Amino acid sequence: MRSMTSAAIGTETQRKNPATGQQEKARVGGIYDDYLTRVAAYGSPEWSYAAFLYRSNVLIHLARSIYDAPRPPDLDEDEEEAYEEVLQGLGAPIENRAVEPLEAGMEDAIAKKVTNEWLNRMRTVLNRYKPKQYPLAKGGTPAPAQAAEVVLAHGAAVMRVIARKNSLVRGCYEAALEARPSLNGTIKVKFVVGTAGTVTDVSTPGASGGFSSCLKGRFMQIRGLPRSTEPRSFTTSYALTGS
């Protein structure tokens, strides 16, 4: 995994920040730098802006692939949570690096007073990560299909993590059955995932008492959910069969 990261975003080294004069960690080389260098050699500004966007998309795709990597089937809850944190730690630097070429491209375009399709698409992607710094123009949203694709991909990734947490619900249900042996039916759990990838709010229509409290507590403890630029709400259902 570390070799793949170095190949994508370069190796980590120390270099002097010209603005502060301080030594800072930085990554150089890899597909990330090589891609733009090769395109820039053609001398086409239009192609260079496209390269800013496409190399960023490569890194975003790589980060999502890491987040969605298959989980070993024999992990207990604590091991699974630790595994999720490792994946987040590997994916986050790559995703953060993906934002850098977009900001560099936008700064270059602003300085040169350039506007084109590629810059609109770059702003759309940046808006997902930094909506206040890169607001979308009034009266229209650039590349709406791309924005919708990201929301759907994030939702699917969240629900994959939740599906692997069925044991949390099962534990609450088994405890509730001791007090109410006839407890069955279907319950819904509505929850909000915040920007940090944690559950920030939970409600349990159809559940009450200790069962509801247990479900809320277990969902609030879930870690390793995919991050997003804004809080998003989800609903999942569970069939209670009494067994």
Contacts in CASP RR format, 6 or more apart in sequence:
PFRMAT RR
TARGET T0000
AUTHOR 0000-0000-0000
METHOD contacts of the structure
MODEL  1
MRSMTSAAIGTETQRKNPATGQQEKARVGGIYDDYLTRVAAYGSPEWSYA
AFLYRSNVLIHLARSIYDAPRPPDLDEDEEEAYEEVLQGLGAPIENRAVE
PLEAGMEDAIAKKVTNEWLNRMRTVLNRYKPKQYPLAKGGTPAPAQAAEV
VLAHGAAVMRVIARKNSLVRGCYEAALEARPSLNGTIKVKFVVGTAGTVT
DVSTPGASGGFSSCLKGRFMQIRGLPRSTEPRSFTTSYALTGS
1 66 0 8 1.000
1 90 0 8 1.000
4 62 0 8 1.000
5 90 0 8 1.000
5 93 0 8 1.000
5 94 0 8 1.000
6 12 0 8 1.000
6 30 0 8 1.000
7 30 0 8 1.000
7 31 0 8 1.000
8 30 0 8 1.000
8 31 0 8 1.000
8 32 0 8 1.000
8 58 0 8 1.000
8 59 0 8 1.000
8 62 0 8 1.000
8 94 0 8 1.000
9 27 0 8 1.000
9 29 0 8 1.000
9 30 0 8 1.000
9 31 0 8 1.000
9 32 0 8 1.000
9 59 0 8 1.000
9 93 0 8 1.000
9 94 0 8 1.000
9 97 0 8 1.000
10 27 0 8 1.000
10 28 0 8 1.000
10 29 0 8 1.000
10 30 0 8 1.000
10 32 0 8 1.000
10 33 0 8 1.000
11 27 0 8 1.000
11 28 0 8 1.000
11 29 0 8 1.000
11 30 0 8 1.000
12 25 0 8 1.000
12 26 0 8 1.000
12 27 0 8 1.000
13 25 0 8 1.000
13 26 0 8 1.000
13 27 0 8 1.000
13 28 0 8 1.000
14 23 0 8 1.000
14 24 0 8 1.000
14 25 0 8 1.000
14 26 0 8 1.000
15 23 0 8 1.000
15 24 0 8 1.000
15 26 0 8 1.000
15 28 0 8 1.000
16 22 0 8 1.000
16 23 0 8 1.000
16 24 0 8 1.000
17 23 0 8 1.000
17 24 0 8 1.000
27 97 0 8 1.000
31 55 0 8 1.000
31 58 0 8 1.000
32 55 0 8 1.000
32 59 0 8 1.000
32 97 0 8 1.000
32 101 0 8 1.000
35 51 0 8 1.000
35 54 0 8 1.000
35 55 0 8 1.000
35 58 0 8 1.000
36 48 0 8 1.000
36 51 0 8 1.000
36 52 0 8 1.000
36 55 0 8 1.000
36 101 0 8 1.000
39 47 0 8 1.000
39 48 0 8 1.000
39 50 0 8 1.000
39 51 0 8 1.000
40 48 0 8 1.000
40 51 0 8 1.000
45 112 0 8 1.000
45 114 0 8 1.000
46 116 0 8 1.000
46 118 0 8 1.000
49 105 0 8 1.000
49 109 0 8 1.000
49 114 0 8 1.000
49 116 0 8 1.000
49 118 0 8 1.000
49 119 0 8 1.000
49 122 0 8 1.000
50 118 0 8 1.000
52 101 0 8 1.000
52 102 0 8 1.000
52 104 0 8 1.000
52 105 0 8 1.000
52 118 0 8 1.000
52 122 0 8 1.000
53 102 0 8 1.000
53 118 0 8 1.000
53 121 0 8 1.000
53 122 0 8 1.000
53 125 0 8 1.000
55 101 0 8 1.000
56 98 0 8 1.000
56 99 0 8 1.000
56 101 0 8 1.000
56 102 0 8 1.000
56 122 0 8 1.000
56 125 0 8 1.000
57 98 0 8 1.000
57 125 0 8 1.000
59 94 0 8 1.000
59 95 0 8 1.000
59 97 0 8 1.000
59 98 0 8 1.000
60 95 0 8 1.000
60 98 0 8 1.000
60 125 0 8 1.000
62 91 0 8 1.000
62 94 0 8 1.000
63 91 0 8 1.000
63 92 0 8 1.000
63 94 0 8 1.000
63 95 0 8 1.000
63 98 0 8 1.000
64 153 0 8 1.000
64 157 0 8 1.000
64 226 0 8 1.000
66 87 0 8 1.000
66 90 0 8 1.000
66 91 0 8 1.000
66 94 0 8 1.000
67 87 0 8 1.000
67 88 0 8 1.000
67 91 0 8 1.000
67 157 0 8 1.000
67 226 0 8 1.000
68 157 0 8 1.000
68 160 0 8 1.000
69 87 0 8 1.000
71 80 0 8 1.000
71 83 0 8 1.000
71 84 0 8 1.000
71 164 0 8 1.000
72 83 0 8 1.000
75 83 0 8 1.000
77 167 0 8 1.000
77 168 0 8 1.000
80 164 0 8 1.000
81 223 0 8 1.000
81 224 0 8 1.000
84 161 0 8 1.000
84 223 0 8 1.000
84 224 0 8 1.000
85 223 0 8 1.000
85 224 0 8 1.000
87 224 0 8 1.000
88 224 0 8 1.000
88 227 0 8 1.000
92 227 0 8 1.000
99 126 0 8 1.000
99 129 0 8 1.000
99 130 0 8 1.000
102 122 0 8 1.000
102 125 0 8 1.000
102 126 0 8 1.000
103 126 0 8 1.000
105 119 0 8 1.000
105 122 0 8 1.000
106 119 0 8 1.000
106 122 0 8 1.000
106 123 0 8 1.000
106 126 0 8 1.000
106 134 0 8 1.000
108 114 0 8 1.000
109 115 0 8 1.000
109 119 0 8 1.000
120 142 0 8 1.000
120 143 0 8 1.000
121 142 0 8 1.000
121 143 0 8 1.000
121 146 0 8 1.000
123 134 0 8 1.000
123 136 0 8 1.000
123 142 0 8 1.000
124 136 0 8 1.000
124 141 0 8 1.000
124 142 0 8 1.000
124 143 0 8 1.000
124 146 0 8 1.000
124 147 0 8 1.000
125 146 0 8 1.000
126 133 0 8 1.000
126 134 0 8 1.000
127 134 0 8 1.000
127 135 0 8 1.000
127 136 0 8 1.000
127 147 0 8 1.000
127 229 0 8 1.000
128 147 0 8 1.000
128 150 0 8 1.000
128 228 0 8 1.000
128 229 0 8 1.000
129 229 0 8 1.000
130 229 0 8 1.000
131 229 0 8 1.000
131 230 0 8 1.000
136 142 0 8 1.000
141 147 0 8 1.000
151 232 0 8 1.000
154 226 0 8 1.000
154 228 0 8 1.000
154 232 0 8 1.000
155 226 0 8 1.000
155 232 0 8 1.000
155 234 0 8 1.000
157 226 0 8 1.000
158 193 0 8 1.000
158 225 0 8 1.000
158 226 0 8 1.000
158 232 0 8 1.000
158 234 0 8 1.000
159 234 0 8 1.000
159 236 0 8 1.000
161 222 0 8 1.000
161 224 0 8 1.000
161 225 0 8 1.000
161 226 0 8 1.000
162 222 0 8 1.000
162 234 0 8 1.000
162 236 0 8 1.000
165 218 0 8 1.000
165 222 0 8 1.000
166 238 0 8 1.000
168 218 0 8 1.000
168 219 0 8 1.000
168 221 0 8 1.000
168 222 0 8 1.000
169 189 0 8 1.000
169 215 0 8 1.000
169 218 0 8 1.000
169 238 0 8 1.000
171 214 0 8 1.000
172 211 0 8 1.000
172 214 0 8 1.000
172 215 0 8 1.000
172 218 0 8 1.000
173 183 0 8 1.000
173 211 0 8 1.000
173 238 0 8 1.000
173 240 0 8 1.000
173 242 0 8 1.000
175 211 0 8 1.000
175 214 0 8 1.000
176 183 0 8 1.000
176 210 0 8 1.000
176 211 0 8 1.000
176 214 0 8 1.000
177 183 0 8 1.000
177 242 0 8 1.000
181 242 0 8 1.000
183 211 0 8 1.000
183 240 0 8 1.000
183 242 0 8 1.000
184 240 0 8 1.000
184 241 0 8 1.000
184 242 0 8 1.000
185 239 0 8 1.000
185 240 0 8 1.000
185 241 0 8 1.000
186 237 0 8 1.000
186 238 0 8 1.000
186 239 0 8 1.000
186 240 0 8 1.000
187 204 0 8 1.000
187 205 0 8 1.000
187 206 0 8 1.000
187 207 0 8 1.000
187 215 0 8 1.000
187 237 0 8 1.000
187 238 0 8 1.000
187 240 0 8 1.000
188 204 0 8 1.000
188 205 0 8 1.000
188 206 0 8 1.000
188 235 0 8 1.000
188 236 0 8 1.000
188 237 0 8 1.000
188 238 0 8 1.000
189 202 0 8 1.000
189 203 0 8 1.000
189 204 0 8 1.000
189 215 0 8 1.000
189 219 0 8 1.000
189 235 0 8 1.000
189 236 0 8 1.000
189 237 0 8 1.000
189 238 0 8 1.000
190 202 0 8 1.000
190 203 0 8 1.000
190 204 0 8 1.000
190 205 0 8 1.000
190 233 0 8 1.000
190 234 0 8 1.000
190 235 0 8 1.000
191 199 0 8 1.000
191 201 0 8 1.000
191 202 0 8 1.000
191 203 0 8 1.000
191 219 0 8 1.000
191 233 0 8 1.000
191 234 0 8 1.000
191 235 0 8 1.000
191 236 0 8 1.000
192 199 0 8 1.000
192 200 0 8 1.000
192 201 0 8 1.000
192 202 0 8 1.000
192 231 0 8 1.000
192 232 0 8 1.000
192 233 0 8 1.000
192 234 0 8 1.000
193 199 0 8 1.000
193 200 0 8 1.000
193 225 0 8 1.000
193 226 0 8 1.000
193 228 0 8 1.000
193 231 0 8 1.000
193 232 0 8 1.000
193 234 0 8 1.000
194 200 0 8 1.000
194 227 0 8 1.000
194 228 0 8 1.000
194 230 0 8 1.000
194 231 0 8 1.000
194 232 0 8 1.000
195 227 0 8 1.000
195 228 0 8 1.000
195 229 0 8 1.000
195 230 0 8 1.000
195 231 0 8 1.000
196 227 0 8 1.000
197 223 0 8 1.000
197 224 0 8 1.000
197 225 0 8 1.000
197 226 0 8 1.000
197 227 0 8 1.000
197 228 0 8 1.000
198 222 0 8 1.000
198 223 0 8 1.000
198 224 0 8 1.000
198 225 0 8 1.000
199 219 0 8 1.000
199 220 0 8 1.000
199 222 0 8 1.000
199 225 0 8 1.000
200 231 0 8 1.000
202 215 0 8 1.000
202 216 0 8 1.000
202 217 0 8 1.000
202 219 0 8 1.000
202 220 0 8 1.000
203 216 0 8 1.000
204 211 0 8 1.000
204 212 0 8 1.000
204 215 0 8 1.000
204 216 0 8 1.000
206 212 0 8 1.000
207 215 0 8 1.000
END
